[in-house]
């Protein structure tokens, strides 16, 4: 009865996530600078907030950076490790693995025929960095002139945050073949001020803006097939697998909760069991059905485009105790084509200016390198608690320094 109640709860939670309408609260983002309508999308809020103090399309550049960060974030996977088989050497039924699988990467281990794992996780990201720069006190435009009164400094003091709840499930169709789904529900918040001052420190323009909203992100479906094993016997000795992940454009692009393109990720997975250690390696490439574009004040053709992504992961699981698995992953990703921001001279300097520099969208991709430590604990029965963190080691896009994640899974 208890398992049935838990399962009914997960089904109800998934239903609410899929049918609940997005809730948004907005305020006119520019006070004393421009007049706006009462309701704005997240993209338009950012545009209206920063455009008066920067280049014409600086808002679109920041919006693209936020959209790519939210749309391509790693969603994690439900815990495995509860495939029970008969050990022919002992005649006992035992788990095929002594660890509970990686949090953000994948191992070659599959669930087992008829085994279902359902779970939910929550990630909270405070997106305080844009490449090597902080978004609080970000200078978006500088105009230098002979007279201080003709100089201009545009500054944005903006905070971005993205909270994501992921409802996910995996099912073993056969002992070698799994299918699954991951449904993200994303809440994005932006809040800040912008100002334009001259070289004498006199403030010429000032604006404030706030917007927040929640809704469905881009939903992903997965299929994993293990095609080779390193041997027989238990615990599982490891092997090779391939996985396909198809992400469909269910997120609202105007509110930056999705990319608006269909993405297909093909990954190669290798993992091995070696005593208490189970190392793993992943490599994959994701094809996007079309590019994600944004206007640019720097490019001659007036826009930049981001399209396709590669993903790499290497790490290990360690059996610290029969019910505790320690995890460590190193994760690398690269978005190709565009998405990065940077400072470039303006094409046309205003009268009296000797030089100008503005934050613009660049035709350069984004590289990310993260470390993901964590642990998984078997609380009771087949319930697993996950506690993990994504730590940015190198990131050329909009990002958080540390993103904590907590999740809970149950296997049936």
Backbone torsions as a table, in degrees:
resi	resn	phi	psi	omega
1	UNK	NA	-38.9	-179.3
2	UNK	-63.2	-43.5	179.6
3	UNK	-63.1	-39.6	179.3
4	UNK	-63.4	-39.4	179.0
5	UNK	-66.3	-40.4	177.8
6	UNK	-62.3	-45.6	179.3
7	UNK	-62.1	-41.0	179.1
8	UNK	-63.4	-35.9	178.0
9	UNK	-64.9	-42.6	178.6
10	UNK	-63.6	-41.2	-179.9
11	UNK	-63.0	-43.2	179.5
12	UNK	-64.5	-40.4	179.1
13	UNK	-63.6	-42.1	178.1
14	UNK	-64.2	-40.4	-180.0
15	UNK	-62.8	-44.7	179.8
16	UNK	-63.6	-38.8	-179.6
17	UNK	-63.4	-33.4	-176.0
18	UNK	-82.6	-30.8	-173.0
19	UNK	-105.4	-15.7	-177.5
20	UNK	-66.9	131.3	178.4
21	UNK	-71.4	153.1	177.5
22	UNK	-67.1	137.6	178.5
23	UNK	-109.2	125.7	-178.2
24	UNK	-134.5	142.8	174.9
25	UNK	-126.4	126.7	-177.8
26	UNK	-130.9	157.4	172.2
27	UNK	-132.0	153.8	175.4
28	UNK	-57.6	121.5	-168.9
29	UNK	-79.0	-19.8	-178.5
30	UNK	-117.3	120.1	178.3
31	UNK	-109.2	120.4	179.1
32	UNK	82.4	4.4	-179.9
33	UNK	-117.3	-45.9	-178.7
34	UNK	-152.8	165.0	178.1
35	UNK	-102.9	131.6	-179.0
36	UNK	-126.3	161.5	175.9
37	UNK	-75.3	157.8	-176.2
38	UNK	-62.5	-34.2	-177.2
39	UNK	-110.8	124.1	177.9
40	UNK	-129.4	148.1	171.0
41	UNK	-71.8	166.9	178.1
42	UNK	-61.0	-42.3	179.8
43	UNK	-60.9	-45.4	-178.4
44	UNK	-71.0	-30.0	176.0
45	UNK	-60.8	-46.8	-179.8
46	UNK	-64.4	-41.6	179.7
47	UNK	-61.5	-49.4	-177.8
48	UNK	-66.1	-31.1	-177.1
49	UNK	-72.0	-43.4	-171.1
50	UNK	-102.7	-17.2	-176.4
51	UNK	-59.4	-41.4	-177.4
52	UNK	-64.0	-17.7	-176.0
53	UNK	-113.3	0.8	-177.7
54	UNK	-135.5	-161.1	176.1
55	UNK	-66.7	164.2	-173.4
56	UNK	-57.3	-38.7	-173.7
57	UNK	-113.2	25.7	179.3
58	UNK	-65.7	-31.8	177.5
59	UNK	-64.4	-40.0	177.4
60	UNK	-66.3	-35.4	178.2
61	UNK	-64.2	-44.6	177.8
62	UNK	-67.7	-37.5	177.7
63	UNK	-63.5	-40.5	177.3
64	UNK	-63.5	-41.7	178.8
65	UNK	-61.0	-42.6	178.2
66	UNK	-67.4	-42.4	-179.7
67	UNK	-61.9	-43.1	-179.8
68	UNK	-68.5	-37.4	179.3
69	UNK	-65.7	-45.9	-178.9
70	UNK	-71.0	-42.6	-174.8
71	UNK	-70.5	-26.2	-176.6
72	UNK	-109.3	9.7	-178.5
73	UNK	-63.6	149.1	-179.9
74	UNK	-74.6	130.8	-174.4
75	UNK	-96.1	-15.1	-177.8
76	UNK	79.2	177.7	-176.9
77	UNK	-142.7	150.6	176.4
78	UNK	-60.9	152.5	-178.6
79	UNK	-69.0	141.4	171.3
80	UNK	-106.0	-158.7	175.3
81	UNK	95.3	6.2	178.8
82	UNK	-115.5	29.1	171.2
83	UNK	-82.0	114.8	-175.6
84	UNK	-100.4	127.3	179.2
85	UNK	-133.8	162.3	176.9
86	UNK	-82.1	122.6	177.2
87	UNK	-83.4	111.3	-175.7
88	UNK	-65.9	-21.1	-178.6
89	UNK	-79.4	-24.9	-178.6
90	UNK	-116.9	-18.5	-175.9
91	UNK	76.4	12.4	-179.9
92	UNK	-106.5	150.9	174.6
93	UNK	-86.4	122.1	-175.2
94	UNK	-134.3	163.7	174.9
95	UNK	-70.3	144.6	179.9
96	UNK	-73.0	-20.5	177.5
97	UNK	-138.6	148.0	-179.8
98	UNK	-92.7	0.6	177.9
99	UNK	-121.0	174.5	-170.1
100	UNK	-112.2	20.4	175.2
101	UNK	77.6	156.0	179.5
102	UNK	-66.0	164.0	179.4
103	UNK	-89.6	-40.7	-176.6
104	UNK	-117.7	-23.1	175.4
105	UNK	-95.1	-169.8	-179.7
106	UNK	-132.1	147.4	168.8
107	UNK	-107.5	166.8	-179.7
108	UNK	-74.8	-12.3	-179.2
109	UNK	-63.4	134.6	176.4
110	UNK	-107.1	168.6	-171.6
111	UNK	-70.4	-36.1	-172.4
112	UNK	104.0	144.1	-174.8
113	UNK	-57.2	127.2	176.6
114	UNK	81.4	-4.0	-178.8
115	UNK	-86.6	130.0	180.0
116	UNK	-120.1	131.8	174.5
117	UNK	-121.1	126.0	177.4
118	UNK	-121.5	148.0	-178.2
119	UNK	-163.1	170.6	175.1
120	UNK	-139.2	143.3	177.8
121	UNK	-136.9	159.6	-179.1
122	UNK	-135.5	130.5	176.9
123	UNK	-123.1	140.4	179.0
124	UNK	-127.4	119.9	-176.7
125	UNK	-120.7	124.3	170.5
126	UNK	-101.1	104.6	-169.3
127	UNK	-85.5	85.0	-172.5
128	UNK	-99.0	-6.3	-174.4
129	UNK	-123.3	139.2	173.1
130	UNK	-121.4	95.3	-169.6
131	UNK	65.6	-123.2	178.6
132	UNK	-94.3	2.9	-175.7
133	UNK	-103.7	151.7	172.2
134	UNK	-86.6	141.8	-179.7
135	UNK	-81.1	-14.4	175.0
136	UNK	-88.5	115.6	-174.6
137	UNK	82.6	26.1	-178.9
138	UNK	-75.9	121.9	178.0
139	UNK	-82.4	111.2	-174.2
140	UNK	-94.2	-17.4	176.9
141	UNK	-156.5	140.5	176.5
142	UNK	-133.3	124.9	176.5
143	UNK	-117.8	120.0	-179.6
144	UNK	-103.6	132.1	-179.6
145	UNK	-140.0	163.9	-179.6
146	UNK	-64.2	-38.5	178.3
147	UNK	-96.9	129.4	178.5
148	UNK	-55.7	-31.6	-179.6
149	UNK	-68.3	-20.1	178.6
150	UNK	-92.9	-10.5	178.1
151	UNK	-77.2	155.9	-179.6
152	UNK	-139.7	140.4	174.7
153	UNK	-131.8	116.5	177.1
154	UNK	-102.9	126.4	-175.0
155	UNK	-127.9	137.3	174.6
156	UNK	-115.7	126.3	172.7
157	UNK	-112.5	86.6	-170.8
158	UNK	-124.4	141.5	173.0
159	UNK	-115.5	137.6	174.5
160	UNK	-121.3	140.3	173.5
161	UNK	-141.2	148.9	178.7
162	UNK	-137.8	118.1	175.5
163	UNK	-110.2	131.1	-174.1
164	UNK	-129.4	124.1	169.9
165	UNK	-104.2	127.6	-178.2
166	UNK	-114.9	123.5	173.2
167	UNK	-104.5	121.2	-170.3
168	UNK	-137.1	160.2	176.6
169	UNK	-154.6	149.7	174.7
170	UNK	-131.6	145.9	177.2
171	UNK	-138.6	134.9	175.0
172	UNK	-84.0	112.0	177.3
173	UNK	-75.4	-43.5	171.8
174	UNK	-134.5	-178.2	177.6
175	UNK	-66.4	-18.5	-177.4
176	UNK	-112.1	-6.7	-170.2
177	UNK	-130.1	123.8	178.1
178	UNK	-116.3	150.2	167.2
179	UNK	-129.2	158.4	-179.1
180	UNK	-166.3	176.2	-179.6
181	UNK	-147.1	149.3	174.7
182	UNK	-133.1	122.2	-176.5
183	UNK	-115.3	105.5	178.9
184	UNK	-90.1	138.1	170.8
185	UNK	-114.7	118.6	-168.1
186	UNK	-113.3	135.0	171.7
187	UNK	-116.9	121.1	179.6
188	UNK	-114.8	136.1	177.1
189	UNK	-130.4	139.5	171.3
190	UNK	-135.2	142.2	-175.8
191	UNK	-155.9	132.7	178.8
192	UNK	175.5	-175.1	178.2
193	UNK	-133.3	157.4	172.9
194	UNK	-132.8	152.2	179.8
195	UNK	-147.2	150.6	175.2
196	UNK	-126.5	121.8	-177.7
197	UNK	-125.7	159.8	173.6
198	UNK	-96.9	-178.7	-176.3
199	UNK	-66.8	-15.2	177.0
200	UNK	-87.4	0.3	-178.0
201	UNK	84.4	6.7	179.7
202	UNK	-80.4	127.0	-179.4
203	UNK	-80.2	126.1	-177.9
204	UNK	-100.2	-36.6	179.8
205	UNK	-138.3	148.9	176.4
206	UNK	-147.8	137.1	179.7
207	UNK	-140.9	153.0	174.8
208	UNK	-130.7	151.8	179.5
209	UNK	-156.2	148.0	176.5
210	UNK	-149.7	141.9	176.5
211	UNK	-158.3	142.2	172.7
212	UNK	-151.3	150.6	-179.6
213	UNK	-166.4	156.2	-179.0
214	UNK	-128.3	152.5	177.1
215	UNK	174.1	-179.2	-178.6
216	UNK	-67.9	136.8	171.3
217	UNK	-92.0	-162.5	178.4
218	UNK	-80.5	121.6	-175.9
219	UNK	-83.3	138.8	-177.9
220	UNK	-118.1	137.4	171.7
221	UNK	-114.7	140.8	-175.4
222	UNK	-126.7	152.0	172.4
223	UNK	-142.6	125.3	-178.1
224	UNK	-124.3	133.4	179.9
225	UNK	-127.6	125.2	176.5
226	UNK	-92.6	119.1	-174.2
227	UNK	-107.8	-6.4	-178.4
228	UNK	-153.2	139.3	175.3
229	UNK	-117.9	146.1	-179.5
230	UNK	-77.2	-9.2	179.7
231	UNK	170.9	-166.0	178.5
232	UNK	-118.5	177.0	178.9
233	UNK	93.6	168.9	-178.2
234	UNK	-123.0	146.3	-1.7
235	UNK	-66.4	164.5	-175.0
236	UNK	-55.2	130.4	-177.2
237	UNK	-81.7	-4.0	-179.0
238	UNK	97.2	-179.4	-178.3
239	UNK	170.9	-160.3	179.8
240	UNK	-116.5	146.6	177.2
241	UNK	-147.0	160.9	172.0
242	UNK	-123.9	150.1	-179.2
243	UNK	-139.9	139.9	174.0
244	UNK	-114.9	130.2	177.3
245	UNK	-122.8	118.5	178.8
246	UNK	-110.1	119.3	180.0
247	UNK	-108.2	123.8	-175.1
248	UNK	-103.2	151.2	-172.3
249	UNK	-81.2	71.1	179.0
250	UNK	-92.2	-13.2	-179.7
251	UNK	-80.6	149.7	-179.7
252	UNK	-75.6	113.2	-178.0
253	UNK	-71.7	-31.3	-179.9
254	UNK	-67.9	-27.0	176.0
255	UNK	-103.7	15.0	169.1
256	UNK	64.1	26.4	178.5
257	UNK	-95.6	1.3	178.9
258	UNK	-159.9	168.0	-177.4
259	UNK	-94.5	-15.9	179.2
260	UNK	76.4	16.3	179.1
261	UNK	-133.6	154.7	173.3
262	UNK	-87.2	131.2	-177.0
263	UNK	-120.9	137.1	-179.7
264	UNK	-125.6	112.6	-179.4
265	UNK	-104.2	123.3	174.0
266	UNK	-109.7	124.5	-173.8
267	UNK	-126.3	145.2	170.7
268	UNK	-104.3	136.2	-174.7
269	UNK	-128.4	132.7	173.5
270	UNK	-132.3	136.1	176.6
271	UNK	-150.5	157.2	-175.3
272	UNK	-143.5	143.5	172.8
273	UNK	-97.0	126.9	-179.8
274	UNK	-142.5	85.2	-176.4
275	UNK	65.5	-128.5	179.9
276	UNK	-80.3	-11.8	-179.2
277	UNK	-99.1	140.1	173.0
278	UNK	-133.4	91.4	178.6
279	UNK	-75.3	155.5	178.7
280	UNK	-146.9	157.4	-178.6
281	UNK	-143.2	133.5	177.9
282	UNK	-128.3	145.1	172.8
283	UNK	-147.8	131.6	-177.8
284	UNK	-153.8	163.7	177.0
285	UNK	-133.1	136.4	-177.1
286	UNK	-114.0	121.0	177.3
287	UNK	-92.1	132.9	176.2
288	UNK	-103.9	138.1	-176.1
289	UNK	-64.8	-26.5	174.5
290	UNK	-158.0	171.3	-177.4
291	UNK	-81.2	153.9	170.8
292	UNK	-101.1	118.4	-170.5
293	UNK	-115.7	159.9	174.5
294	UNK	-152.6	148.0	176.8
295	UNK	-63.8	149.8	178.1
296	UNK	-134.1	137.6	176.6
297	UNK	-85.1	-0.4	-176.3
298	UNK	-107.7	-36.5	-175.1
299	UNK	-75.1	139.6	178.6
300	UNK	-60.7	-35.1	-179.6
301	UNK	-83.7	-0.6	172.5
302	UNK	84.3	5.5	-179.4
303	UNK	-156.1	162.3	172.7
304	UNK	-124.9	155.1	-176.5
305	UNK	-134.9	132.4	173.0
306	UNK	-107.9	132.3	-179.3
307	UNK	-156.7	130.4	177.6
308	UNK	79.1	158.3	-175.8
309	UNK	-154.5	143.9	170.7
310	UNK	-112.5	153.5	-178.9
311	UNK	-137.3	137.5	177.7
312	UNK	-134.5	146.8	177.6
313	UNK	-152.3	142.0	174.7
314	UNK	-146.1	137.8	-178.8
315	UNK	-176.5	-165.4	-177.4
316	UNK	-151.2	155.4	168.0
317	UNK	-111.0	141.5	-179.8
318	UNK	-131.5	126.3	178.8
319	UNK	-79.8	93.7	179.1
320	UNK	-74.7	-29.3	177.2
321	UNK	-158.6	164.4	-178.7
322	UNK	-54.6	-27.8	-178.6
323	UNK	-113.6	11.1	-178.1
324	UNK	-131.5	126.2	175.3
325	UNK	-117.5	126.8	173.3
326	UNK	-93.9	141.9	-173.9
327	UNK	-127.6	145.7	171.2
328	UNK	-151.1	123.5	178.3
329	UNK	-129.2	148.3	168.4
330	UNK	-115.8	123.6	-169.8
331	UNK	-120.7	128.9	177.3
332	UNK	-122.9	138.1	178.2
333	UNK	-140.9	154.2	176.4
334	UNK	-145.8	122.3	173.9
335	UNK	-93.8	129.6	-171.8
336	UNK	-95.2	151.0	169.2
337	UNK	95.1	-53.9	-175.4
338	UNK	-166.8	-177.3	179.2
339	UNK	120.5	-20.5	179.8
340	UNK	-80.7	154.1	174.9
341	UNK	-117.2	156.9	178.9
342	UNK	-170.1	175.0	-177.7
343	UNK	-97.8	133.1	178.9
344	UNK	-140.3	151.7	175.9
345	UNK	-63.6	143.2	176.6
346	UNK	-68.4	145.5	178.8
347	UNK	-65.3	-38.8	179.8
348	UNK	-125.1	118.4	178.5
349	UNK	-84.5	142.2	178.1
350	UNK	-67.0	160.3	-180.0
351	UNK	-56.9	135.6	178.4
352	UNK	86.7	-7.1	-177.7
353	UNK	-89.5	139.2	176.5
354	UNK	-92.3	-27.7	176.7
355	UNK	-159.5	152.7	177.1
356	UNK	-139.6	151.5	177.9
357	UNK	-146.4	132.5	-176.7
358	UNK	-133.1	152.0	172.4
359	UNK	-78.5	125.5	-175.9
360	UNK	-139.0	164.4	172.4
361	UNK	-76.8	134.3	-176.3
362	UNK	-110.1	151.6	176.9
363	UNK	-81.8	47.2	-178.2
364	UNK	-129.4	139.9	-178.8
365	UNK	-73.9	178.2	-177.4
366	UNK	-116.9	130.7	173.8
367	UNK	-111.0	137.3	-179.6
368	UNK	-130.0	138.1	175.3
369	UNK	-136.9	121.3	-173.7
370	UNK	-129.8	153.3	170.4
371	UNK	-111.0	139.3	-176.1
372	UNK	-130.7	87.0	172.7
373	UNK	-82.8	158.8	178.1
374	UNK	175.2	-176.4	176.7
375	UNK	-149.8	157.6	173.7
376	UNK	-129.4	134.3	-175.1
377	UNK	-125.3	128.8	174.1
378	UNK	-79.3	103.8	-175.0
379	UNK	-72.4	-49.6	-178.0
380	UNK	-167.4	140.7	179.9
381	UNK	56.7	-121.0	179.1
382	UNK	-114.7	34.8	177.5
383	UNK	-102.8	128.8	-176.8
384	UNK	-122.8	129.8	174.1
385	UNK	-98.5	132.9	178.6
386	UNK	-115.9	133.4	174.2
387	UNK	-131.5	117.3	-173.6
388	UNK	-143.0	170.5	176.0
389	UNK	-147.4	144.2	170.1
390	UNK	-104.0	119.4	-177.7
391	UNK	-112.9	120.9	-178.6
392	UNK	-75.3	118.9	173.8
393	UNK	-95.7	-33.2	177.0
394	UNK	-157.9	125.6	-177.0
395	UNK	-152.5	121.8	-177.6
396	UNK	-93.8	-0.9	179.3
397	UNK	-108.8	-166.9	173.2
398	UNK	-72.8	131.7	-174.4
399	UNK	-161.7	167.5	172.1
400	UNK	-99.8	150.9	174.8
401	UNK	-67.0	-45.9	179.9
402	UNK	-137.2	132.1	175.7
403	UNK	-119.2	107.9	177.5
404	UNK	-78.8	151.2	177.2
405	UNK	-139.8	137.6	174.1
406	UNK	-130.7	141.1	-179.2
407	UNK	-151.6	164.7	177.2
408	UNK	-141.8	136.7	-177.0
409	UNK	-129.9	152.0	173.4
410	UNK	-136.1	137.5	-178.1
411	UNK	-108.3	136.2	-179.6
412	UNK	-111.8	NA	NA
